[in-house]
Amino acid sequence: MSDAKKAYPLRINTEVLNAMQRWSNDELRSLNAQIEYVLREALRQAGRLPRNKHKPLA
C-alpha cells in the first residue's frame, strides 16, 4: 500500500468532532491520526482492506 496521503475536506458534527478530539488526546494521537485509525479499524473489521496489504495498527 502506498504511504501517499490525500487531503480530503470533512464536514462533521461538532459533538462527534469534540468526542474524537478527546479520544485522540487520551491516546496521544493527533485528531487526524485518530480519525484515520478509527476508519482503518472499521474497514479492517468489515473485511474491506486488502489482506496483508495494510500497516499494522499502532
PyMOL Python script that loads the backbone (N, CA, C, O; Angstrom):
from pymol import cmd

cmd.read_pdbstr("""\
ATOM      1  N   MET A   1       0.836  -1.166   0.000  1.00  0.00           N
ATOM      2  CA  MET A   1       0.000   0.000   0.000  1.00  0.00           C
ATOM      3  C   MET A   1       0.886   1.236   0.000  1.00  0.00           C
ATOM      4  O   MET A   1       1.920   1.280   0.667  1.00  0.00           O
ATOM      5  N   SER A   2       0.477   2.205  -0.735  1.00  0.00           N
ATOM      6  CA  SER A   2       1.226   3.456  -0.814  1.00  0.00           C
ATOM      7  C   SER A   2       1.068   4.248   0.481  1.00  0.00           C
ATOM      8  O   SER A   2       0.008   4.244   1.107  1.00  0.00           O
ATOM      9  N   ASP A   3       2.136   4.918   0.862  1.00  0.00           N
ATOM     10  CA  ASP A   3       2.056   5.778   2.043  1.00  0.00           C
ATOM     11  C   ASP A   3       1.585   7.172   1.682  1.00  0.00           C
ATOM     12  O   ASP A   3       1.533   8.047   2.546  1.00  0.00           O
ATOM     13  N   ALA A   4       1.241   7.397   0.425  1.00  0.00           N
ATOM     14  CA  ALA A   4       0.777   8.720  -0.013  1.00  0.00           C
ATOM     15  C   ALA A   4      -0.502   9.089   0.725  1.00  0.00           C
ATOM     16  O   ALA A   4      -1.372   8.250   0.953  1.00  0.00           O
ATOM     17  N   LYS A   5      -0.593  10.328   1.084  1.00  0.00           N
ATOM     18  CA  LYS A   5      -1.778  10.838   1.765  1.00  0.00           C
ATOM     19  C   LYS A   5      -2.496  11.797   0.835  1.00  0.00           C
ATOM     20  O   LYS A   5      -1.860  12.511   0.060  1.00  0.00           O
ATOM     21  N   LYS A   6      -3.791  11.816   0.909  1.00  0.00           N
ATOM     22  CA  LYS A   6      -4.586  12.716   0.104  1.00  0.00           C
ATOM     23  C   LYS A   6      -5.445  13.556   1.040  1.00  0.00           C
ATOM     24  O   LYS A   6      -6.124  13.026   1.920  1.00  0.00           O
ATOM     25  N   ALA A   7      -5.407  14.855   0.844  1.00  0.00           N
ATOM     26  CA  ALA A   7      -6.224  15.757   1.660  1.00  0.00           C
ATOM     27  C   ALA A   7      -7.685  15.604   1.246  1.00  0.00           C
ATOM     28  O   ALA A   7      -7.999  15.472   0.063  1.00  0.00           O
ATOM     29  N   TYR A   8      -8.565  15.624   2.236  1.00  0.00           N
ATOM     30  CA  TYR A   8      -9.987  15.496   1.977  1.00  0.00           C
ATOM     31  C   TYR A   8     -10.735  16.358   2.993  1.00  0.00           C
ATOM     32  O   TYR A   8     -10.616  16.134   4.198  1.00  0.00           O
ATOM     33  N   PRO A   9     -11.498  17.336   2.523  1.00  0.00           N
ATOM     34  CA  PRO A   9     -12.260  18.160   3.470  1.00  0.00           C
ATOM     35  C   PRO A   9     -13.385  17.320   4.087  1.00  0.00           C
ATOM     36  O   PRO A   9     -14.077  16.584   3.385  1.00  0.00           O
ATOM     37  N   LEU A  10     -13.551  17.436   5.366  1.00  0.00           N
ATOM     38  CA  LEU A  10     -14.540  16.620   6.073  1.00  0.00           C
ATOM     39  C   LEU A  10     -15.486  17.517   6.849  1.00  0.00           C
ATOM     40  O   LEU A  10     -15.063  18.312   7.689  1.00  0.00           O
ATOM     41  N   ARG A  11     -16.758  17.381   6.561  1.00  0.00           N
ATOM     42  CA  ARG A  11     -17.772  18.062   7.372  1.00  0.00           C
ATOM     43  C   ARG A  11     -18.234  17.049   8.409  1.00  0.00           C
ATOM     44  O   ARG A  11     -18.612  15.925   8.080  1.00  0.00           O
ATOM     45  N   ILE A  12     -18.196  17.472   9.669  1.00  0.00           N
ATOM     46  CA  ILE A  12     -18.501  16.537  10.751  1.00  0.00           C
ATOM     47  C   ILE A  12     -19.253  17.276  11.852  1.00  0.00           C
ATOM     48  O   ILE A  12     -19.003  18.453  12.113  1.00  0.00           O
ATOM     49  N   ASN A  13     -20.151  16.583  12.473  1.00  0.00           N
ATOM     50  CA  ASN A  13     -20.931  17.122  13.577  1.00  0.00           C
ATOM     51  C   ASN A  13     -19.994  17.564  14.695  1.00  0.00           C
ATOM     52  O   ASN A  13     -19.042  16.858  15.027  1.00  0.00           O
ATOM     53  N   THR A  14     -20.262  18.725  15.273  1.00  0.00           N
ATOM     54  CA  THR A  14     -19.399  19.285  16.326  1.00  0.00           C
ATOM     55  C   THR A  14     -19.259  18.341  17.516  1.00  0.00           C
ATOM     56  O   THR A  14     -18.169  18.193  18.067  1.00  0.00           O
ATOM     57  N   GLU A  15     -20.344  17.711  17.908  1.00  0.00           N
ATOM     58  CA  GLU A  15     -20.311  16.798  19.051  1.00  0.00           C
ATOM     59  C   GLU A  15     -19.387  15.601  18.767  1.00  0.00           C
ATOM     60  O   GLU A  15     -18.614  15.183  19.629  1.00  0.00           O
ATOM     61  N   VAL A  16     -19.480  15.067  17.563  1.00  0.00           N
ATOM     62  CA  VAL A  16     -18.631  13.940  17.167  1.00  0.00           C
ATOM     63  C   VAL A  16     -17.171  14.388  17.100  1.00  0.00           C
ATOM     64  O   VAL A  16     -16.280  13.675  17.562  1.00  0.00           O
ATOM     65  N   LEU A  17     -16.929  15.551  16.533  1.00  0.00           N
ATOM     66  CA  LEU A  17     -15.571  16.067  16.444  1.00  0.00           C
ATOM     67  C   LEU A  17     -14.963  16.277  17.832  1.00  0.00           C
ATOM     68  O   LEU A  17     -13.807  15.926  18.064  1.00  0.00           O
ATOM     69  N   ASN A  18     -15.728  16.839  18.735  1.00  0.00           N
ATOM     70  CA  ASN A  18     -15.221  17.050  20.094  1.00  0.00           C
ATOM     71  C   ASN A  18     -14.912  15.728  20.793  1.00  0.00           C
ATOM     72  O   ASN A  18     -13.918  15.617  21.509  1.00  0.00           O
ATOM     73  N   ALA A  19     -15.765  14.729  20.582  1.00  0.00           N
ATOM     74  CA  ALA A  19     -15.529  13.414  21.181  1.00  0.00           C
ATOM     75  C   ALA A  19     -14.268  12.785  20.590  1.00  0.00           C
ATOM     76  O   ALA A  19     -13.476  12.184  21.316  1.00  0.00           O
ATOM     77  N   MET A  20     -14.077  12.919  19.271  1.00  0.00           N
ATOM     78  CA  MET A  20     -12.873  12.390  18.635  1.00  0.00           C
ATOM     79  C   MET A  20     -11.626  13.107  19.148  1.00  0.00           C
ATOM     80  O   MET A  20     -10.581  12.483  19.331  1.00  0.00           O
ATOM     81  N   GLN A  21     -11.733  14.411  19.381  1.00  0.00           N
ATOM     82  CA  GLN A  21     -10.589  15.164  19.894  1.00  0.00           C
ATOM     83  C   GLN A  21     -10.213  14.690  21.295  1.00  0.00           C
ATOM     84  O   GLN A  21      -9.031  14.530  21.599  1.00  0.00           O
ATOM     85  N   ARG A  22     -11.212  14.465  22.148  1.00  0.00           N
ATOM     86  CA  ARG A  22     -10.935  13.955  23.499  1.00  0.00           C
ATOM     87  C   ARG A  22     -10.284  12.574  23.429  1.00  0.00           C
ATOM     88  O   ARG A  22      -9.328  12.291  24.152  1.00  0.00           O
ATOM     89  N   TRP A  23     -10.809  11.724  22.556  1.00  0.00           N
ATOM     90  CA  TRP A  23     -10.273  10.375  22.395  1.00  0.00           C
ATOM     91  C   TRP A  23      -8.837  10.438  21.892  1.00  0.00           C
ATOM     92  O   TRP A  23      -7.973   9.720  22.397  1.00  0.00           O
ATOM     93  N   SER A  24      -8.574  11.275  20.917  1.00  0.00           N
ATOM     94  CA  SER A  24      -7.210  11.391  20.390  1.00  0.00           C
ATOM     95  C   SER A  24      -6.251  11.913  21.458  1.00  0.00           C
ATOM     96  O   SER A  24      -5.104  11.472  21.536  1.00  0.00           O
ATOM     97  N   ASN A  25      -6.714  12.838  22.269  1.00  0.00           N
ATOM     98  CA  ASN A  25      -5.882  13.334  23.377  1.00  0.00           C
ATOM     99  C   ASN A  25      -5.547  12.201  24.347  1.00  0.00           C
ATOM    100  O   ASN A  25      -4.405  12.072  24.788  1.00  0.00           O
ATOM    101  N   ASP A  26      -6.545  11.384  24.675  1.00  0.00           N
ATOM    102  CA  ASP A  26      -6.333  10.254  25.586  1.00  0.00           C
ATOM    103  C   ASP A  26      -5.327   9.259  25.029  1.00  0.00           C
ATOM    104  O   ASP A  26      -4.566   8.659  25.788  1.00  0.00           O
ATOM    105  N   GLU A  27      -5.315   9.076  23.715  1.00  0.00           N
ATOM    106  CA  GLU A  27      -4.443   8.097  23.068  1.00  0.00           C
ATOM    107  C   GLU A  27      -3.132   8.710  22.577  1.00  0.00           C
ATOM    108  O   GLU A  27      -2.324   8.034  21.940  1.00  0.00           O
ATOM    109  N   LEU A  28      -2.925   9.995  22.878  1.00  0.00           N
ATOM    110  CA  LEU A  28      -1.711  10.719  22.485  1.00  0.00           C
ATOM    111  C   LEU A  28      -1.482  10.686  20.969  1.00  0.00           C
ATOM    112  O   LEU A  28      -0.359  10.519  20.494  1.00  0.00           O
ATOM    113  N   ARG A  29      -2.582  10.849  20.229  1.00  0.00           N
ATOM    114  CA  ARG A  29      -2.529  10.932  18.776  1.00  0.00           C
ATOM    115  C   ARG A  29      -3.064  12.291  18.350  1.00  0.00           C
ATOM    116  O   ARG A  29      -3.783  12.951  19.100  1.00  0.00           O
ATOM    117  N   SER A  30      -2.705  12.700  17.138  1.00  0.00           N
ATOM    118  CA  SER A  30      -3.337  13.892  16.578  1.00  0.00           C
ATOM    119  C   SER A  30      -4.777  13.524  16.226  1.00  0.00           C
ATOM    120  O   SER A  30      -5.105  12.347  16.080  1.00  0.00           O
ATOM    121  N   LEU A  31      -5.619  14.524  16.092  1.00  0.00           N
ATOM    122  CA  LEU A  31      -7.006  14.272  15.710  1.00  0.00           C
ATOM    123  C   LEU A  31      -7.054  13.572  14.356  1.00  0.00           C
ATOM    124  O   LEU A  31      -7.819  12.624  14.181  1.00  0.00           O
ATOM    125  N   ASN A  32      -6.256  14.021  13.406  1.00  0.00           N
ATOM    126  CA  ASN A  32      -6.228  13.404  12.084  1.00  0.00           C
ATOM    127  C   ASN A  32      -5.818  11.931  12.171  1.00  0.00           C
ATOM    128  O   ASN A  32      -6.436  11.074  11.540  1.00  0.00           O
ATOM    129  N   ALA A  33      -4.783  11.641  12.948  1.00  0.00           N
ATOM    130  CA  ALA A  33      -4.325  10.257  13.096  1.00  0.00           C
ATOM    131  C   ALA A  33      -5.395   9.398  13.765  1.00  0.00           C
ATOM    132  O   ALA A  33      -5.553   8.228  13.417  1.00  0.00           O
ATOM    133  N   GLN A  34      -6.120   9.955  14.705  1.00  0.00           N
ATOM    134  CA  GLN A  34      -7.179   9.202  15.395  1.00  0.00           C
ATOM    135  C   GLN A  34      -8.321   8.879  14.438  1.00  0.00           C
ATOM    136  O   GLN A  34      -8.833   7.760  14.434  1.00  0.00           O
ATOM    137  N   ILE A  35      -8.715   9.847  13.635  1.00  0.00           N
ATOM    138  CA  ILE A  35      -9.784   9.613  12.663  1.00  0.00           C
ATOM    139  C   ILE A  35      -9.352   8.526  11.685  1.00  0.00           C
ATOM    140  O   ILE A  35     -10.128   7.623  11.375  1.00  0.00           O
ATOM    141  N   GLU A  36      -8.115   8.611  11.199  1.00  0.00           N
ATOM    142  CA  GLU A  36      -7.618   7.602  10.264  1.00  0.00           C
ATOM    143  C   GLU A  36      -7.546   6.229  10.930  1.00  0.00           C
ATOM    144  O   GLU A  36      -7.881   5.224  10.303  1.00  0.00           O
ATOM    145  N   TYR A  37      -7.118   6.174  12.181  1.00  0.00           N
ATOM    146  CA  TYR A  37      -7.055   4.918  12.929  1.00  0.00           C
ATOM    147  C   TYR A  37      -8.447   4.286  13.048  1.00  0.00           C
ATOM    148  O   TYR A  37      -8.611   3.091  12.800  1.00  0.00           O
ATOM    149  N   VAL A  38      -9.433   5.079  13.423  1.00  0.00           N
ATOM    150  CA  VAL A  38     -10.792   4.568  13.603  1.00  0.00           C
ATOM    151  C   VAL A  38     -11.366   4.080  12.271  1.00  0.00           C
ATOM    152  O   VAL A  38     -11.991   3.021  12.211  1.00  0.00           O
ATOM    153  N   LEU A  39     -11.154   4.852  11.210  1.00  0.00           N
ATOM    154  CA  LEU A  39     -11.632   4.431   9.891  1.00  0.00           C
ATOM    155  C   LEU A  39     -10.955   3.141   9.441  1.00  0.00           C
ATOM    156  O   LEU A  39     -11.620   2.228   8.953  1.00  0.00           O
ATOM    157  N   ARG A  40      -9.637   3.063   9.603  1.00  0.00           N
ATOM    158  CA  ARG A  40      -8.901   1.867   9.189  1.00  0.00           C
ATOM    159  C   ARG A  40      -9.346   0.645   9.987  1.00  0.00           C
ATOM    160  O   ARG A  40      -9.503  -0.436   9.419  1.00  0.00           O
ATOM    161  N   GLU A  41      -9.549   0.799  11.278  1.00  0.00           N
ATOM    162  CA  GLU A  41     -10.002  -0.314  12.120  1.00  0.00           C
ATOM    163  C   GLU A  41     -11.392  -0.781  11.690  1.00  0.00           C
ATOM    164  O   GLU A  41     -11.643  -1.984  11.622  1.00  0.00           O
ATOM    165  N   ALA A  42     -12.290   0.150  11.402  1.00  0.00           N
ATOM    166  CA  ALA A  42     -13.636  -0.213  10.937  1.00  0.00           C
ATOM    167  C   ALA A  42     -13.561  -0.940   9.596  1.00  0.00           C
ATOM    168  O   ALA A  42     -14.273  -1.921   9.379  1.00  0.00           O
ATOM    169  N   LEU A  43     -12.709  -0.469   8.707  1.00  0.00           N
ATOM    170  CA  LEU A  43     -12.531  -1.134   7.410  1.00  0.00           C
ATOM    171  C   LEU A  43     -11.957  -2.535   7.577  1.00  0.00           C
ATOM    172  O   LEU A  43     -12.378  -3.473   6.899  1.00  0.00           O
ATOM    173  N   ARG A  44     -10.992  -2.670   8.484  1.00  0.00           N
ATOM    174  CA  ARG A  44     -10.396  -3.978   8.742  1.00  0.00           C
ATOM    175  C   ARG A  44     -11.438  -4.953   9.273  1.00  0.00           C
ATOM    176  O   ARG A  44     -11.523  -6.091   8.810  1.00  0.00           O
ATOM    177  N   GLN A  45     -12.229  -4.508  10.244  1.00  0.00           N
ATOM    178  CA  GLN A  45     -13.250  -5.368  10.840  1.00  0.00           C
ATOM    179  C   GLN A  45     -14.330  -5.754   9.839  1.00  0.00           C
ATOM    180  O   GLN A  45     -14.905  -6.839   9.932  1.00  0.00           O
ATOM    181  N   ALA A  46     -14.607  -4.879   8.889  1.00  0.00           N
ATOM    182  CA  ALA A  46     -15.620  -5.150   7.873  1.00  0.00           C
ATOM    183  C   ALA A  46     -15.060  -5.951   6.700  1.00  0.00           C
ATOM    184  O   ALA A  46     -15.791  -6.291   5.770  1.00  0.00           O
ATOM    185  N   GLY A  47     -13.756  -6.251   6.747  1.00  0.00           N
ATOM    186  CA  GLY A  47     -13.138  -7.004   5.672  1.00  0.00           C
ATOM    187  C   GLY A  47     -12.994  -6.200   4.391  1.00  0.00           C
ATOM    188  O   GLY A  47     -12.993  -6.766   3.297  1.00  0.00           O
ATOM    189  N   ARG A  48     -12.873  -4.885   4.518  1.00  0.00           N
ATOM    190  CA  ARG A  48     -12.803  -4.007   3.353  1.00  0.00           C
ATOM    191  C   ARG A  48     -11.386  -3.614   2.959  1.00  0.00           C
ATOM    192  O   ARG A  48     -11.196  -2.945   1.943  1.00  0.00           O
ATOM    193  N   LEU A  49     -10.382  -4.016   3.746  1.00  0.00           N
ATOM    194  CA  LEU A  49      -8.995  -3.743   3.382  1.00  0.00           C
ATOM    195  C   LEU A  49      -8.401  -4.990   2.738  1.00  0.00           C
ATOM    196  O   LEU A  49      -8.734  -6.104   3.141  1.00  0.00           O
ATOM    197  N   PRO A  50      -7.527  -4.823   1.744  1.00  0.00           N
ATOM    198  CA  PRO A  50      -6.869  -5.993   1.150  1.00  0.00           C
ATOM    199  C   PRO A  50      -6.062  -6.736   2.211  1.00  0.00           C
ATOM    200  O   PRO A  50      -5.429  -6.112   3.063  1.00  0.00           O
ATOM    201  N   ARG A  51      -6.083  -8.034   2.161  1.00  0.00           N
ATOM    202  CA  ARG A  51      -5.336  -8.843   3.133  1.00  0.00           C
ATOM    203  C   ARG A  51      -3.837  -8.605   2.991  1.00  0.00           C
ATOM    204  O   ARG A  51      -3.305  -8.499   1.886  1.00  0.00           O
ATOM    205  N   ASN A  52      -3.164  -8.522   4.156  1.00  0.00           N
ATOM    206  CA  ASN A  52      -1.704  -8.371   4.234  1.00  0.00           C
ATOM    207  C   ASN A  52      -1.160  -7.158   3.499  1.00  0.00           C
ATOM    208  O   ASN A  52       0.036  -7.104   3.211  1.00  0.00           O
ATOM    209  N   LYS A  53      -1.986  -6.208   3.196  1.00  0.00           N
ATOM    210  CA  LYS A  53      -1.502  -5.023   2.493  1.00  0.00           C
ATOM    211  C   LYS A  53      -1.644  -3.768   3.334  1.00  0.00           C
ATOM    212  O   LYS A  53      -1.216  -2.696   2.907  1.00  0.00           O
ATOM    213  N   HIS A  54      -2.234  -3.869   4.521  1.00  0.00           N
ATOM    214  CA  HIS A  54      -2.338  -2.684   5.348  1.00  0.00           C
ATOM    215  C   HIS A  54      -1.297  -2.734   6.457  1.00  0.00           C
ATOM    216  O   HIS A  54      -0.841  -3.800   6.870  1.00  0.00           O
ATOM    217  N   LYS A  55      -0.941  -1.550   6.920  1.00  0.00           N
ATOM    218  CA  LYS A  55       0.036  -1.441   8.003  1.00  0.00           C
ATOM    219  C   LYS A  55      -0.558  -1.994   9.279  1.00  0.00           C
ATOM    220  O   LYS A  55      -1.770  -1.906   9.480  1.00  0.00           O
ATOM    221  N   PRO A  56       0.258  -2.560  10.144  1.00  0.00           N
ATOM    222  CA  PRO A  56      -0.242  -2.969  11.450  1.00  0.00           C
ATOM    223  C   PRO A  56      -0.706  -1.734  12.217  1.00  0.00           C
ATOM    224  O   PRO A  56      -0.112  -0.661  12.107  1.00  0.00           O
ATOM    225  N   LEU A  57      -1.754  -1.897  12.979  1.00  0.00           N
ATOM    226  CA  LEU A  57      -2.270  -0.772  13.743  1.00  0.00           C
ATOM    227  C   LEU A  57      -1.414  -0.536  14.974  1.00  0.00           C
ATOM    228  O   LEU A  57      -1.003  -1.484  15.644  1.00  0.00           O
ATOM    229  N   ALA A  58      -1.150   0.712  15.268  1.00  0.00           N
ATOM    230  CA  ALA A  58      -0.313   1.069  16.420  1.00  0.00           C
ATOM    231  C   ALA A  58      -1.122   1.112  17.680  1.00  0.00           C
ATOM    232  O   ALA A  58      -0.583   1.396  18.750  1.00  0.00           O
TER     233      ALA A  58
END
""", "prot")
cmd.dss("prot")
cmd.show_as("cartoon", "prot")
cmd.util.cbc("prot")
cmd.orient("prot")
